[in-house]
């Protein structure tokens, strides 16, 4: 019996050694995939985090960790999209904030460096999100390069038809739009705005509640920011913001802040601007799902109100 057990132990050890050396059983990939699953489960706790500064440091560390795991398991969609979210979250919540502060202070060299940094973060996020779509179906490459955005529109309509399909197209469009917003000195990038819009519009069609009505924020901002000559429609932007506020019960304060800073400023509606930003500042805590993003929104609201005489 002892000899038999010893033989089995040797066989088991040999099997484990072979398995660890086999590409089909890559333990690093397994660990990365399990971490991605854990992060999905932990996401609500992160969304409800209470300290803005700790969160800012934490997202930087998360980006480094997730990039390392992504290199091991690049086709894991959950892992990749968590990395995309970290890039976009850090760009929106911290790098863009520093950029706006520097710009308002007249430090143009610093502002330009921060704007380029934010744009690069968004572009990295866009590449990752489009990579998720590529892994699903390589046809995305040709659809994006087609002469008309209508080709991409038909592509996503065909290949993305369920609520569960929303995440890749939403984050690809959102990060693309962020890069465009931080690259207004780059005509080639601006020309891609219709492609980003197509992606977010499809996400909205499939699930307009995703990311607390994030599609309304994106599309309302885009319509309000672009002049009619470039395809924008400020009044359509206002409709989208109002629809988004109704959809979310006014709990996602990013909606009010973008509504004020983009639509109200561009149409010189000072009364609406002040009303929306005061609403954000005076609002009580809206719960775990929006706590962290609302803290980001409140910081911006307070700064924008201090600039009211410069904006109107």
PLY file of the C-alpha trace (Angstrom):
ply
format ascii 1.0
element vertex 312
property float x
property float y
property float z
element edge 311
property int vertex1
property int vertex2
end_header
0.00 0.00 0.00
2.82 2.37 0.90
4.51 1.75 -2.42
1.24 2.27 -4.27
0.61 5.61 -2.53
4.16 6.70 -3.22
3.72 5.86 -6.89
0.48 7.80 -7.03
2.13 10.77 -5.35
4.89 10.75 -7.94
2.36 10.52 -10.73
0.33 13.38 -9.26
3.44 15.50 -8.88
4.43 14.82 -12.46
0.94 15.68 -13.66
0.96 18.97 -11.78
4.39 19.80 -13.16
3.22 19.12 -16.70
0.05 21.14 -16.14
1.98 24.15 -14.86
4.16 24.03 -17.94
1.22 23.69 -20.32
-0.12 26.81 -22.07
-3.60 25.30 -21.76
-3.40 25.57 -18.00
-1.78 28.91 -17.34
-2.14 29.56 -13.63
-1.32 33.25 -14.05
-4.20 33.60 -16.46
-6.49 31.76 -14.07
-5.48 34.13 -11.28
-6.07 37.18 -13.51
-9.48 35.88 -14.55
-10.48 35.21 -10.95
-9.38 38.72 -9.97
-11.56 40.15 -12.74
-14.54 38.27 -11.34
-13.77 39.55 -7.84
-13.55 43.13 -9.07
-16.97 42.87 -10.68
-18.40 41.77 -7.34
-16.55 44.57 -5.53
-17.57 47.36 -7.93
-20.62 48.54 -5.91
-18.43 49.10 -2.86
-16.01 51.19 -4.91
-18.86 53.24 -6.40
-20.01 54.03 -2.86
-16.59 55.02 -1.53
-16.67 58.15 0.64
-13.22 59.79 0.29
-12.36 61.52 -2.97
-8.62 61.80 -2.39
-8.10 58.18 -1.41
-10.10 57.15 -4.45
-7.88 59.26 -6.69
-4.73 57.53 -5.45
-6.47 54.16 -5.59
-7.44 54.42 -9.24
-3.82 54.99 -10.22
-2.77 51.84 -8.36
-5.68 49.95 -9.89
-4.60 50.95 -13.40
-1.10 49.56 -12.87
-2.41 46.32 -11.39
-5.06 45.83 -14.06
-2.62 46.56 -16.89
-0.37 43.80 -15.55
-3.25 41.34 -15.38
-4.51 42.41 -18.80
-1.14 41.49 -20.29
-1.68 37.96 -18.97
-5.33 37.62 -20.00
-5.98 40.17 -22.78
-9.19 38.52 -24.02
-10.96 38.63 -20.65
-13.72 41.18 -21.30
-14.58 41.83 -17.65
-10.94 42.46 -16.80
-10.44 44.74 -19.80
-13.55 46.79 -19.13
-12.57 47.25 -15.48
-9.29 48.67 -16.76
-11.20 50.94 -19.15
-13.37 52.18 -16.27
-10.30 52.90 -14.17
-8.71 54.97 -16.95
-11.89 56.93 -17.65
-12.67 57.43 -13.97
-9.23 58.78 -13.21
-9.23 61.04 -16.27
-12.67 62.49 -15.50
-12.39 62.74 -11.75
-8.82 63.88 -11.25
-6.78 64.74 -14.36
-9.50 66.86 -15.97
-10.08 68.55 -12.62
-6.41 69.53 -12.41
-6.52 70.68 -16.02
-9.50 72.98 -15.37
-7.87 74.43 -12.26
-4.66 75.16 -14.14
-6.55 76.64 -17.09
-8.60 78.92 -14.84
-5.42 80.08 -13.12
-3.86 81.00 -16.46
-1.11 78.38 -16.24
-1.35 77.38 -19.89
1.77 75.20 -19.95
0.50 73.07 -17.09
-3.01 73.02 -18.50
-1.76 71.83 -21.88
0.28 69.02 -20.31
-2.71 67.87 -18.28
-5.03 68.07 -21.28
-2.66 65.89 -23.30
-2.38 63.46 -20.40
-6.15 63.18 -20.08
-6.45 62.65 -23.83
-3.88 59.85 -23.72
-5.72 58.14 -20.86
-8.96 58.28 -22.83
-7.28 56.98 -25.98
-5.82 54.04 -24.08
-9.29 53.30 -22.70
-10.79 53.52 -26.20
-8.21 51.11 -27.57
-8.98 48.62 -24.82
-12.75 48.87 -25.24
-12.52 48.50 -29.01
-10.28 45.52 -28.37
-13.15 43.90 -26.47
-15.36 44.44 -29.49
-12.65 43.05 -31.79
-12.40 39.88 -29.72
-16.14 39.42 -30.11
-16.09 39.97 -33.85
-13.26 41.33 -35.98
-15.77 43.08 -38.23
-15.60 46.10 -35.93
-12.29 47.11 -37.58
-13.80 47.51 -41.03
-16.95 49.15 -39.65
-14.91 51.88 -37.95
-12.78 52.52 -41.04
-15.80 52.72 -43.37
-16.44 56.09 -45.10
-19.78 56.61 -43.33
-20.74 56.25 -39.65
-23.87 54.49 -40.91
-21.77 51.37 -41.48
-20.80 51.30 -37.81
-24.41 52.00 -36.86
-25.59 48.95 -38.77
-22.76 46.85 -37.41
-23.55 47.53 -33.74
-27.27 47.12 -34.40
-26.59 43.64 -35.75
-23.98 42.49 -33.26
-25.14 44.23 -30.06
-28.78 43.45 -29.37
-29.11 42.68 -25.64
-28.69 44.62 -22.41
-25.73 42.38 -21.62
-24.02 43.75 -24.75
-24.07 47.37 -23.62
-20.79 47.66 -21.70
-18.22 47.38 -24.54
-19.96 49.81 -26.89
-20.80 52.28 -24.12
-17.26 52.45 -22.76
-15.73 52.59 -26.23
-17.94 55.54 -27.12
-17.51 57.30 -23.78
-13.72 57.07 -23.78
-13.61 58.12 -27.43
-15.72 61.17 -26.63
-13.45 62.03 -23.70
-10.43 61.96 -25.98
-12.20 64.22 -28.47
-13.12 66.67 -25.72
-9.48 66.82 -24.65
-8.26 67.02 -28.26
-10.15 69.94 -29.72
-6.91 71.08 -31.38
-6.79 67.87 -33.43
-9.14 67.99 -36.43
-8.67 64.30 -37.27
-9.82 63.32 -33.79
-12.77 65.72 -33.85
-13.86 64.21 -37.16
-14.36 60.90 -35.34
-17.08 62.31 -33.08
-19.93 60.73 -35.11
-18.43 57.28 -34.48
-18.36 57.79 -30.71
-21.92 59.09 -30.87
-23.12 56.00 -32.78
-21.74 53.71 -30.09
-23.34 55.54 -27.17
-26.64 55.95 -28.98
-26.80 52.18 -29.45
-25.98 51.66 -25.78
-28.82 54.02 -24.88
-31.23 52.13 -27.14
-30.39 48.87 -25.38
-30.30 50.14 -21.78
-30.72 53.83 -21.06
-30.27 53.25 -17.33
-26.71 51.93 -17.72
-24.16 53.74 -15.53
-26.90 55.84 -13.94
-28.06 57.24 -17.26
-24.53 57.84 -18.52
-25.67 57.87 -22.16
-27.86 60.91 -21.44
-24.87 62.73 -19.95
-22.69 61.90 -22.93
-25.20 62.65 -25.67
-26.58 65.76 -23.95
-23.04 67.07 -23.57
-22.12 66.31 -27.17
-25.22 67.95 -28.62
-24.77 71.00 -26.39
-21.04 71.38 -26.99
-21.05 71.16 -30.77
-22.38 74.12 -32.80
-25.02 73.33 -35.42
-22.41 73.73 -38.17
-20.56 70.73 -36.70
-23.67 68.63 -36.20
-24.58 69.80 -32.70
-28.03 70.73 -31.48
-28.09 72.56 -28.11
-31.85 72.30 -27.69
-31.69 68.57 -28.35
-28.94 68.52 -25.74
-31.27 70.17 -23.25
-33.96 67.59 -23.99
-31.51 64.77 -23.35
-30.35 66.26 -20.05
-33.94 66.71 -18.89
-34.82 63.16 -19.92
-31.77 61.87 -18.07
-32.65 63.77 -14.91
-36.14 62.31 -14.99
-34.83 58.82 -15.70
-32.39 58.88 -12.77
-34.52 60.78 -10.28
-31.88 63.55 -10.35
-29.55 61.31 -8.32
-26.63 61.30 -10.76
-25.20 64.78 -10.19
-22.81 64.54 -13.13
-25.96 65.16 -15.16
-26.65 68.54 -13.55
-22.99 69.61 -13.66
-22.57 68.88 -17.39
-25.97 70.39 -18.12
-24.85 73.59 -16.39
-21.27 73.78 -17.61
-21.97 72.93 -21.23
-25.56 73.72 -22.18
-26.21 76.63 -19.80
-22.86 78.29 -20.49
-23.04 77.85 -24.26
-26.56 79.29 -24.35
-25.68 81.91 -21.69
-28.50 80.82 -19.37
-27.08 82.05 -16.08
-30.23 81.35 -14.08
-30.26 77.69 -15.11
-26.51 77.41 -14.48
-26.78 78.63 -10.89
-29.91 76.59 -10.18
-28.41 73.31 -11.35
-25.13 73.74 -9.50
-26.78 74.80 -6.27
-28.97 71.71 -6.51
-25.82 69.57 -6.55
-24.22 71.39 -3.63
-27.33 71.32 -1.45
-28.35 67.71 -2.20
-28.04 65.02 0.51
-26.15 61.80 -0.05
-27.81 59.82 -2.85
-26.53 56.36 -1.88
-23.79 53.90 -2.72
-24.43 53.73 -6.45
-23.48 57.36 -7.10
-21.60 58.50 -3.98
-18.11 58.72 -5.47
-19.15 60.25 -8.80
-21.36 62.74 -6.97
-18.38 63.86 -4.89
-16.50 64.48 -8.14
-19.52 66.40 -9.44
-19.83 68.48 -6.27
-16.20 69.55 -6.40
-16.73 70.78 -9.94
-20.02 72.46 -9.07
-18.39 74.47 -6.30
-15.58 75.59 -8.60
-17.89 76.49 -11.47
-20.05 78.63 -9.19
-16.95 80.57 -8.15
-16.36 81.29 -11.86
-19.88 82.47 -12.63
-18.86 86.07 -13.32
-16.22 84.85 -15.82
-18.59 82.51 -17.63
-21.50 84.97 -18.02
0 1
1 2
2 3
3 4
4 5
5 6
6 7
7 8
8 9
9 10
10 11
11 12
12 13
13 14
14 15
15 16
16 17
17 18
18 19
19 20
20 21
21 22
22 23
23 24
24 25
25 26
26 27
27 28
28 29
29 30
30 31
31 32
32 33
33 34
34 35
35 36
36 37
37 38
38 39
39 40
40 41
41 42
42 43
43 44
44 45
45 46
46 47
47 48
48 49
49 50
50 51
51 52
52 53
53 54
54 55
55 56
56 57
57 58
58 59
59 60
60 61
61 62
62 63
63 64
64 65
65 66
66 67
67 68
68 69
69 70
70 71
71 72
72 73
73 74
74 75
75 76
76 77
77 78
78 79
79 80
80 81
81 82
82 83
83 84
84 85
85 86
86 87
87 88
88 89
89 90
90 91
91 92
92 93
93 94
94 95
95 96
96 97
97 98
98 99
99 100
100 101
101 102
102 103
103 104
104 105
105 106
106 107
107 108
108 109
109 110
110 111
111 112
112 113
113 114
114 115
115 116
116 117
117 118
118 119
119 120
120 121
121 122
122 123
123 124
124 125
125 126
126 127
127 128
128 129
129 130
130 131
131 132
132 133
133 134
134 135
135 136
136 137
137 138
138 139
139 140
140 141
141 142
142 143
143 144
144 145
145 146
146 147
147 148
148 149
149 150
150 151
151 152
152 153
153 154
154 155
155 156
156 157
157 158
158 159
159 160
160 161
161 162
162 163
163 164
164 165
165 166
166 167
167 168
168 169
169 170
170 171
171 172
172 173
173 174
174 175
175 176
176 177
177 178
178 179
179 180
180 181
181 182
182 183
183 184
184 185
185 186
186 187
187 188
188 189
189 190
190 191
191 192
192 193
193 194
194 195
195 196
196 197
197 198
198 199
199 200
200 201
201 202
202 203
203 204
204 205
205 206
206 207
207 208
208 209
209 210
210 211
211 212
212 213
213 214
214 215
215 216
216 217
217 218
218 219
219 220
220 221
221 222
222 223
223 224
224 225
225 226
226 227
227 228
228 229
229 230
230 231
231 232
232 233
233 234
234 235
235 236
236 237
237 238
238 239
239 240
240 241
241 242
242 243
243 244
244 245
245 246
246 247
247 248
248 249
249 250
250 251
251 252
252 253
253 254
254 255
255 256
256 257
257 258
258 259
259 260
260 261
261 262
262 263
263 264
264 265
265 266
266 267
267 268
268 269
269 270
270 271
271 272
272 273
273 274
274 275
275 276
276 277
277 278
278 279
279 280
280 281
281 282
282 283
283 284
284 285
285 286
286 287
287 288
288 289
289 290
290 291
291 292
292 293
293 294
294 295
295 296
296 297
297 298
298 299
299 300
300 301
301 302
302 303
303 304
304 305
305 306
306 307
307 308
308 309
309 310
310 311
